[in-house]
Amino acid sequence: MKAQLRVSGSMKLAVLLVLAVMLLRATAALTAAPELLSYQGVLTLSDGTVIPDGAYTIRFGVHDTATPGGTELFEQSLDVQVKDGLYNVILSNQGGYSLATAFGGSPLYMEVAITAVPAVPVFHRRSRSSRASRSRAFRTRSRRGARRRRRRSRNGPRPRRS
């Protein structure tokens, strides 16, 4: 004799609701903007002259205090090409650190340290500078809003209403 399993209407509704929520969360995770931060700077020696051109290993850290110590919220080391003292890097999530978490609230300080210097006496220069503004890239609310911001930046600022 075959046993039949009867499922009530409320049970079916609950299962469908759980599946719909799981589908929406999976879609949101796949369409989320990647957590990337563009950072640029000028590297100088203590006398103010720019460092020689070449490849350097630079460590970037985000901290919650301006002085040594405190909590390190983000850290990444990159091999960087420097030309006329200028560098440009893209920082991304790595090793358990999250940029979105690091830029989540209170005042932050970026530490830049040169850890490997070619053809120059080895020096470790660490300095922390305040990051006053927050990056909007971590919170793109909608594709339409992102398109509007892009269009405004191409066409210049919007005229103010009186």
C-alpha atoms as an extended CHARMM CRD file, in Angstrom:
* protein
*
       162  EXT
         1         1  MET       CA              0.0000000000        0.0000000000        0.0000000000  PROA      1               0.0000000000
         2         2  LYS       CA              1.3830000000        3.4070000000       -0.9550000000  PROA      2               0.0000000000
         3         3  ALA       CA              1.5500000000        6.1690000000        1.6290000000  PROA      3               0.0000000000
         4         4  GLN       CA              0.6080000000        9.6140000000        0.4280000000  PROA      4               0.0000000000
         5         5  LEU       CA              2.0530000000       12.7820000000        1.8680000000  PROA      5               0.0000000000
         6         6  ARG       CA             -0.4070000000       15.6110000000        2.1310000000  PROA      6               0.0000000000
         7         7  VAL       CA              0.9360000000       19.1500000000        2.1800000000  PROA      7               0.0000000000
         8         8  SER       CA             -1.2720000000       21.9690000000        3.3640000000  PROA      8               0.0000000000
         9         9  GLY       CA             -1.6810000000       25.2450000000        1.4720000000  PROA      9               0.0000000000
        10        10  SER       CA              0.1740000000       27.2410000000        4.1400000000  PROA      10              0.0000000000
        11        11  MET       CA              3.1430000000       24.8520000000        3.9400000000  PROA      11              0.0000000000
        12        12  LYS       CA              3.3210000000       25.3120000000        0.1510000000  PROA      12              0.0000000000
        13        13  LEU       CA              3.1700000000       29.0820000000        0.5990000000  PROA      13              0.0000000000
        14        14  ALA       CA              5.9860000000       29.0140000000        3.1790000000  PROA      14              0.0000000000
        15        15  VAL       CA              8.2220000000       26.9150000000        0.9110000000  PROA      15              0.0000000000
        16        16  LEU       CA              7.5620000000       29.2140000000       -2.0630000000  PROA      16              0.0000000000
        17        17  LEU       CA              8.3050000000       32.2700000000        0.0740000000  PROA      17              0.0000000000
        18        18  VAL       CA             11.6330000000       30.8160000000        1.2550000000  PROA      18              0.0000000000
        19        19  LEU       CA             12.6150000000       29.9370000000       -2.3240000000  PROA      19              0.0000000000
        20        20  ALA       CA             11.7040000000       33.4440000000       -3.5500000000  PROA      20              0.0000000000
        21        21  VAL       CA             13.8140000000       35.0950000000       -0.8260000000  PROA      21              0.0000000000
        22        22  MET       CA             16.7750000000       32.8230000000       -1.6220000000  PROA      22              0.0000000000
        23        23  LEU       CA             16.4840000000       33.6520000000       -5.3310000000  PROA      23              0.0000000000
        24        24  LEU       CA             16.3610000000       37.4170000000       -4.6620000000  PROA      24              0.0000000000
        25        25  ARG       CA             19.4030000000       37.2860000000       -2.3670000000  PROA      25              0.0000000000
        26        26  ALA       CA             21.3940000000       35.2530000000       -4.8930000000  PROA      26              0.0000000000
        27        27  THR       CA             20.5180000000       37.7330000000       -7.6580000000  PROA      27              0.0000000000
        28        28  ALA       CA             21.5360000000       40.7040000000       -5.4860000000  PROA      28              0.0000000000
        29        29  ALA       CA             24.8600000000       39.0570000000       -4.6410000000  PROA      29              0.0000000000
        30        30  LEU       CA             25.6420000000       38.4250000000       -8.3010000000  PROA      30              0.0000000000
        31        31  THR       CA             24.7760000000       41.9670000000       -9.4110000000  PROA      31              0.0000000000
        32        32  ALA       CA             26.6170000000       43.7940000000       -6.5960000000  PROA      32              0.0000000000
        33        33  ALA       CA             29.2910000000       46.2570000000       -7.6750000000  PROA      33              0.0000000000
        34        34  PRO       CA             32.8330000000       44.9920000000       -7.0520000000  PROA      34              0.0000000000
        35        35  GLU       CA             34.5420000000       46.5580000000       -4.0630000000  PROA      35              0.0000000000
        36        36  LEU       CA             37.4240000000       48.4990000000       -5.6210000000  PROA      36              0.0000000000
        37        37  LEU       CA             39.1440000000       51.6970000000       -4.5100000000  PROA      37              0.0000000000
        38        38  SER       CA             41.3250000000       53.8010000000       -6.7890000000  PROA      38              0.0000000000
        39        39  TYR       CA             44.1520000000       55.5000000000       -4.8620000000  PROA      39              0.0000000000
        40        40  GLN       CA             46.8400000000       57.8360000000       -6.2050000000  PROA      40              0.0000000000
        41        41  GLY       CA             49.7500000000       59.6410000000       -4.6270000000  PROA      41              0.0000000000
        42        42  VAL       CA             53.2100000000       61.1570000000       -4.9010000000  PROA      42              0.0000000000
        43        43  LEU       CA             56.1800000000       59.5040000000       -3.1990000000  PROA      43              0.0000000000
        44        44  THR       CA             58.8910000000       61.8500000000       -1.9510000000  PROA      44              0.0000000000
        45        45  LEU       CA             62.0460000000       61.5460000000        0.1170000000  PROA      45              0.0000000000
        46        46  SER       CA             62.3740000000       63.4260000000        3.4100000000  PROA      46              0.0000000000
        47        47  ASP       CA             63.9960000000       66.3870000000        1.5850000000  PROA      47              0.0000000000
        48        48  GLY       CA             60.9390000000       66.7420000000       -0.6980000000  PROA      48              0.0000000000
        49        49  THR       CA             62.4540000000       65.3140000000       -3.9010000000  PROA      49              0.0000000000
        50        50  VAL       CA             60.4730000000       62.6380000000       -5.7010000000  PROA      50              0.0000000000
        51        51  ILE       CA             61.7530000000       59.0740000000       -5.5150000000  PROA      51              0.0000000000
        52        52  PRO       CA             63.4660000000       57.6010000000       -8.5920000000  PROA      52              0.0000000000
        53        53  ASP       CA             61.3320000000       55.8850000000      -11.2370000000  PROA      53              0.0000000000
        54        54  GLY       CA             60.9740000000       52.1310000000      -10.8460000000  PROA      54              0.0000000000
        55        55  ALA       CA             58.9930000000       49.3090000000       -9.2890000000  PROA      55              0.0000000000
        56        56  TYR       CA             58.3160000000       49.5140000000       -5.5540000000  PROA      56              0.0000000000
        57        57  THR       CA             56.4410000000       47.3210000000       -3.1220000000  PROA      57              0.0000000000
        58        58  ILE       CA             54.0050000000       49.5420000000       -1.2640000000  PROA      58              0.0000000000
        59        59  ARG       CA             51.7980000000       48.5580000000        1.6580000000  PROA      59              0.0000000000
        60        60  PHE       CA             48.4270000000       50.2800000000        2.0440000000  PROA      60              0.0000000000
        61        61  GLY       CA             46.5460000000       50.1370000000        5.3290000000  PROA      61              0.0000000000
        62        62  VAL       CA             43.3390000000       51.7210000000        6.6100000000  PROA      62              0.0000000000
        63        63  HSD       CA             43.3040000000       52.4600000000       10.3480000000  PROA      63              0.0000000000
        64        64  ASP       CA             40.8920000000       53.9860000000       12.8310000000  PROA      64              0.0000000000
        65        65  THR       CA             43.5370000000       56.2260000000       14.4980000000  PROA      65              0.0000000000
        66        66  ALA       CA             46.0440000000       58.7600000000       13.1690000000  PROA      66              0.0000000000
        67        67  THR       CA             48.8150000000       57.5430000000       15.4720000000  PROA      67              0.0000000000
        68        68  PRO       CA             50.4930000000       54.1080000000       15.4680000000  PROA      68              0.0000000000
        69        69  GLY       CA             48.3440000000       51.4780000000       17.0640000000  PROA      69              0.0000000000
        70        70  GLY       CA             44.5870000000       51.2480000000       16.8360000000  PROA      70              0.0000000000
        71        71  THR       CA             42.7340000000       48.7930000000       14.6680000000  PROA      71              0.0000000000
        72        72  GLU       CA             43.8250000000       47.9770000000       11.1460000000  PROA      72              0.0000000000
        73        73  LEU       CA             40.6260000000       47.6810000000        9.1090000000  PROA      73              0.0000000000
        74        74  PHE       CA             42.2100000000       46.9330000000        5.7380000000  PROA      74              0.0000000000
        75        75  GLU       CA             45.6900000000       46.0070000000        4.4610000000  PROA      75              0.0000000000
        76        76  GLN       CA             47.1220000000       45.2310000000        1.0350000000  PROA      76              0.0000000000
        77        77  SER       CA             50.6630000000       45.1810000000       -0.4150000000  PROA      77              0.0000000000
        78        78  LEU       CA             51.1800000000       45.7740000000       -4.1340000000  PROA      78              0.0000000000
        79        79  ASP       CA             54.0820000000       46.0020000000       -6.5730000000  PROA      79              0.0000000000
        80        80  VAL       CA             53.6820000000       49.4850000000       -8.0350000000  PROA      80              0.0000000000
        81        81  GLN       CA             55.3190000000       51.2490000000      -11.0100000000  PROA      81              0.0000000000
        82        82  VAL       CA             56.3480000000       54.7740000000      -10.0220000000  PROA      82              0.0000000000
        83        83  LYS       CA             57.0340000000       57.4800000000      -12.6390000000  PROA      83              0.0000000000
        84        84  ASP       CA             58.1050000000       60.9870000000      -11.5750000000  PROA      84              0.0000000000
        85        85  GLY       CA             57.0940000000       60.0400000000       -8.0270000000  PROA      85              0.0000000000
        86        86  LEU       CA             53.4850000000       59.3850000000       -9.0700000000  PROA      86              0.0000000000
        87        87  TYR       CA             51.6480000000       56.1170000000       -8.5590000000  PROA      87              0.0000000000
        88        88  ASN       CA             48.1130000000       54.8580000000       -9.1190000000  PROA      88              0.0000000000
        89        89  VAL       CA             46.7050000000       51.6390000000       -7.6420000000  PROA      89              0.0000000000
        90        90  ILE       CA             43.3940000000       49.8320000000       -7.4300000000  PROA      90              0.0000000000
        91        91  LEU       CA             42.8430000000       48.3410000000       -3.9790000000  PROA      91              0.0000000000
        92        92  SER       CA             40.4660000000       45.3980000000       -3.6640000000  PROA      92              0.0000000000
        93        93  ASN       CA             39.2530000000       42.8860000000       -1.1130000000  PROA      93              0.0000000000
        94        94  GLN       CA             41.8780000000       40.3470000000       -0.1720000000  PROA      94              0.0000000000
        95        95  GLY       CA             42.8600000000       38.1390000000        2.7320000000  PROA      95              0.0000000000
        96        96  GLY       CA             39.6690000000       38.5490000000        4.7360000000  PROA      96              0.0000000000
        97        97  TYR       CA             39.6920000000       42.3580000000        4.6240000000  PROA      97              0.0000000000
        98        98  SER       CA             36.6310000000       44.0930000000        3.1960000000  PROA      98              0.0000000000
        99        99  LEU       CA             36.7330000000       47.6180000000        1.7770000000  PROA      99              0.0000000000
       100       100  ALA       CA             33.0100000000       48.1120000000        2.4220000000  PROA      100             0.0000000000
       101       101  THR       CA             33.4940000000       47.2010000000        6.0920000000  PROA      101             0.0000000000
       102       102  ALA       CA             36.5860000000       49.3850000000        6.3940000000  PROA      102             0.0000000000
       103       103  PHE       CA             34.7670000000       52.4180000000        4.9710000000  PROA      103             0.0000000000
       104       104  GLY       CA             31.6790000000       51.8300000000        7.0600000000  PROA      104             0.0000000000
       105       105  GLY       CA             31.5910000000       54.7340000000        9.4790000000  PROA      105             0.0000000000
       106       106  SER       CA             34.0060000000       56.6240000000       11.7210000000  PROA      106             0.0000000000
       107       107  PRO       CA             37.0060000000       58.7530000000       10.6040000000  PROA      107             0.0000000000
       108       108  LEU       CA             39.6900000000       56.7190000000        8.8520000000  PROA      108             0.0000000000
       109       109  TYR       CA             43.3990000000       57.1100000000        8.1570000000  PROA      109             0.0000000000
       110       110  MET       CA             45.2770000000       55.6810000000        5.1640000000  PROA      110             0.0000000000
       111       111  GLU       CA             48.7990000000       54.4540000000        5.8580000000  PROA      111             0.0000000000
       112       112  VAL       CA             51.2100000000       54.1460000000        2.9310000000  PROA      112             0.0000000000
       113       113  ALA       CA             54.5110000000       52.3600000000        3.5730000000  PROA      113             0.0000000000
       114       114  ILE       CA             57.2500000000       51.5880000000        1.0600000000  PROA      114             0.0000000000
       115       115  THR       CA             58.4820000000       48.1310000000        2.0070000000  PROA      115             0.0000000000
       116       116  ALA       CA             60.8210000000       47.2760000000       -0.9000000000  PROA      116             0.0000000000
       117       117  VAL       CA             62.9000000000       49.9190000000       -2.6540000000  PROA      117             0.0000000000
       118       118  PRO       CA             65.1790000000       49.0610000000       -5.6100000000  PROA      118             0.0000000000
       119       119  ALA       CA             68.6090000000       50.7060000000       -6.0610000000  PROA      119             0.0000000000
       120       120  VAL       CA             68.1460000000       53.0920000000       -3.1410000000  PROA      120             0.0000000000
       121       121  PRO       CA             69.0480000000       52.6810000000        0.5170000000  PROA      121             0.0000000000
       122       122  VAL       CA             66.2270000000       50.7610000000        2.1600000000  PROA      122             0.0000000000
       123       123  PHE       CA             63.8630000000       52.9510000000        4.1050000000  PROA      123             0.0000000000
       124       124  HSD       CA             60.4550000000       52.4470000000        5.5720000000  PROA      124             0.0000000000
       125       125  ARG       CA             58.3630000000       55.5680000000        5.4820000000  PROA      125             0.0000000000
       126       126  ARG       CA             55.0050000000       55.3000000000        7.1120000000  PROA      126             0.0000000000
       127       127  SER       CA             52.5320000000       58.1170000000        7.1870000000  PROA      127             0.0000000000
       128       128  ARG       CA             48.8180000000       58.2280000000        7.8560000000  PROA      128             0.0000000000
       129       129  SER       CA             46.5180000000       60.7590000000        6.2800000000  PROA      129             0.0000000000
       130       130  SER       CA             42.8610000000       61.3680000000        7.0210000000  PROA      130             0.0000000000
       131       131  ARG       CA             40.2430000000       60.1140000000        4.5850000000  PROA      131             0.0000000000
       132       132  ALA       CA             37.5220000000       62.7070000000        5.0830000000  PROA      132             0.0000000000
       133       133  SER       CA             35.0780000000       61.7000000000        2.3690000000  PROA      133             0.0000000000
       134       134  ARG       CA             33.4650000000       58.3710000000        1.7430000000  PROA      134             0.0000000000
       135       135  SER       CA             33.4770000000       56.6120000000       -1.5590000000  PROA      135             0.0000000000
       136       136  ARG       CA             30.0420000000       56.2820000000       -3.1840000000  PROA      136             0.0000000000
       137       137  ALA       CA             31.2420000000       53.3540000000       -5.2730000000  PROA      137             0.0000000000
       138       138  PHE       CA             30.4950000000       50.8940000000       -2.4760000000  PROA      138             0.0000000000
       139       139  ARG       CA             26.8190000000       51.7930000000       -2.4100000000  PROA      139             0.0000000000
       140       140  THR       CA             25.3870000000       51.9760000000       -5.8930000000  PROA      140             0.0000000000
       141       141  ARG       CA             21.6930000000       51.9730000000       -5.1060000000  PROA      141             0.0000000000
       142       142  SER       CA             20.4280000000       51.2100000000       -8.5830000000  PROA      142             0.0000000000
       143       143  ARG       CA             21.6090000000       50.9770000000      -12.1500000000  PROA      143             0.0000000000
       144       144  ARG       CA             19.3700000000       53.9160000000      -13.0390000000  PROA      144             0.0000000000
       145       145  GLY       CA             20.9110000000       56.0820000000      -10.2830000000  PROA      145             0.0000000000
       146       146  ALA       CA             24.4040000000       55.1350000000      -11.4410000000  PROA      146             0.0000000000
       147       147  ARG       CA             23.4730000000       56.0970000000      -15.0190000000  PROA      147             0.0000000000
       148       148  ARG       CA             22.1240000000       59.4650000000      -13.8560000000  PROA      148             0.0000000000
       149       149  ARG       CA             25.3240000000       60.2380000000      -11.9380000000  PROA      149             0.0000000000
       150       150  ARG       CA             27.4240000000       59.2390000000      -14.9620000000  PROA      150             0.0000000000
       151       151  ARG       CA             25.3250000000       61.4280000000      -17.2850000000  PROA      151             0.0000000000
       152       152  ARG       CA             25.6320000000       64.4220000000      -14.9250000000  PROA      152             0.0000000000
       153       153  SER       CA             29.4000000000       64.0550000000      -14.6870000000  PROA      153             0.0000000000
       154       154  ARG       CA             29.6960000000       64.0090000000      -18.5040000000  PROA      154             0.0000000000
       155       155  ASN       CA             27.4180000000       67.0130000000      -18.9900000000  PROA      155             0.0000000000
       156       156  GLY       CA             28.8170000000       69.0450000000      -16.1130000000  PROA      156             0.0000000000
       157       157  PRO       CA             27.0660000000       70.0030000000      -12.9020000000  PROA      157             0.0000000000
       158       158  ARG       CA             23.3340000000       70.4630000000      -12.9340000000  PROA      158             0.0000000000
       159       159  PRO       CA             22.1830000000       74.1260000000      -12.6790000000  PROA      159             0.0000000000
       160       160  ARG       CA             20.7860000000       75.0400000000       -9.2680000000  PROA      160             0.0000000000
       161       161  ARG       CA             17.1560000000       76.0220000000       -8.9130000000  PROA      161             0.0000000000
       162       162  SER       CA             16.4340000000       79.4170000000       -7.3640000000  PROA      162             0.0000000000
